[in-house]
């Protein structure tokens, strides 16, 4: 059974909507600001007017991360040619990847009862601060009545969410699944990572953080065809793993993903890295896939957006597979990684492998190919 | 690895910590006799809140040296999890787990106590002076990672945060992983701690009782929060038999759904709950009449219990009612453990199947006439039961049910 991606959506510092996002990405336009007083470079989503982008007023008070997710999901569903109001909601699932969730709401809620006592505890802030608020809002907004799950993790949880969504489709629990990941910048997050000494850029003097959301619609190939839709890319395989050593996890998922797709390393045309751990990811890919074209990680342009960054990478990878060499040439012009040659020749099969490390020795890998 | 057809998923290890105490034996006695382990909350000053009660784990101790982790960097949630895993391993007759495993854990807030501590420091002294080291175990996937690290485990790990359905969904996903042949062994469950954050939150929603936790009672007026952990070691049946370990029970069905109704309130028509319960029963290949016991979500809030009663009545039809399938909520004894609730309730349901009793729904004086259920209130109700269902319904309209069976009943 083939599982395909039929729609993608994105809210990012590179732009709102995948056209703006891909355009800025192919030009290699960084949105990271220079040095700021907190000691990090930041890339924020600009011009996000939720009321205009998502007129449903039920979510006007939702946390920003939920609003990013709702807008990205709306684009992905539209891209997939889906109007869920006409679809059997029980046959649709939603899986969200979350790293920090609505941290701003959590902090405000905590501050409220800490400083003012019980009367300072806002029920609105509390209910929207729970980690599955995003999945709940998506379910509510689109009448999704199948399984609704929220998976928590670092950058790799975006791959976990895709993997779980694909399992729900493959096992026949749903016909299609909306997979979404979101992240909203918050000063407490940035401050904590800096204090903990967790740099997010290989060799960078100053870490970089971003935000946004990415969304994809996945379904069975035959189901998409019945709807008259052609998949943007086939999800050839997905693998996630944790071992006592990160390098083993990364190697393990690459080998497992290749095996799952019945491919060898020579079959992979291009590689994208999540940048969760640049050293290890780069070494493993250099070792296992030395001839593959390496594309610029989204993180280089928008900073570490954790699980949302992974979905943004997936949006790019899907685009590369769908558009083929034309897009590759564009990216080759503006997005070379220092020391890594970028070739513009990607074979006709357009198989792209994405690899990402998590916070705690986890790794995720997925392979896309032409649908 | 065994073939993918007819793979049965059995339970070989259990770990449990609740307000009743630490471990299977202590919980068994208290669950059977219907002990009320709820009292005034002590972890923080709860005196100003509407509800002041909690089901806290008292005197908990993980009194062994840690092999790889630094104890002072761990949140209470990690310590609870490690202790429960120790018990589950021993019960499963395992020294450690050498093979690749699937681990699925459910939690609503992970290391929130650590997050709260950091934020309080910042509010009091300024964030430039707040110690970030206390945050090292804050994120909700950190506790599972700690478990993997401490035991040197390898495999696949997922942390579910599906509100009160988290633990049930974690177990359901592990069941699927083994049944479909992806893994032969899994560790699944849920955990959550008592924090002022959630206490203040549920109080702000007016969901907490100022009196007593009375699921399905006519006068019920809210839930009581609790804390704890429930863990299961799941195995493919032939894998367990080869090891010669005791089979404690079996997972045979799982269903999940969403309400798509409201962010915090359940659908009063119970459509999502009916879908999850029905799917789990269908998945197990049985009919509602084959079930001997329903471990209800039963939070004791007016909305939840009425909704669940409607769902059970609809699914069970004529087999429910006053003389129908026994129903009880153990939240009456230990409180609502949020992300851990579904996991702890699965452990207790397996305990009931194995030991032959029905956990009592205590504090229920007069059953709500709108809840057309056979609420099992009597303590020490010794009865052989073969099959049971455990329900969980959470914020965001997340619903999940598990069908569990006594070992050797099929």
Interface residues (C-beta under 8 A of the other chain):
Chain A: X89 X90 X94 X98 X99 X100 X106 X107 X109 X110 X111 X113 X114 X115 X117 X118 X121 X122 X123 X126 X127 X128 X129 X130 X131 X132 X133 X135 X136 X137 X139 X140 X142 X143 X144 X145 X146 X147 X148 X149 X150 X151 X152 X153 X154 X157 X160 X164 X167 X171 X173 X188 X191 X192 X195 X196 X240 X241 X242 X243 X244 X248 X359 X360 X361 X362
Chain B: X48 X49 X50 X107 X108 X109 X110 X115 X116 X118 X119 X120 X122 X123 X127 X132 X133 X135 X136 X139 X140 X141 X142 X145 X148 X149 X152 X153 X154 X155 X156 X157 X158 X159 X160 X161 X162 X163 X169 X173 X176 X180 X196 X197 X200 X201 X202 X203 X204 X205 X206 X256 X257 X258 X259 X260 X261 X262 X263 X264 X271 X272 X275 X394 X395 X396 X397 X398
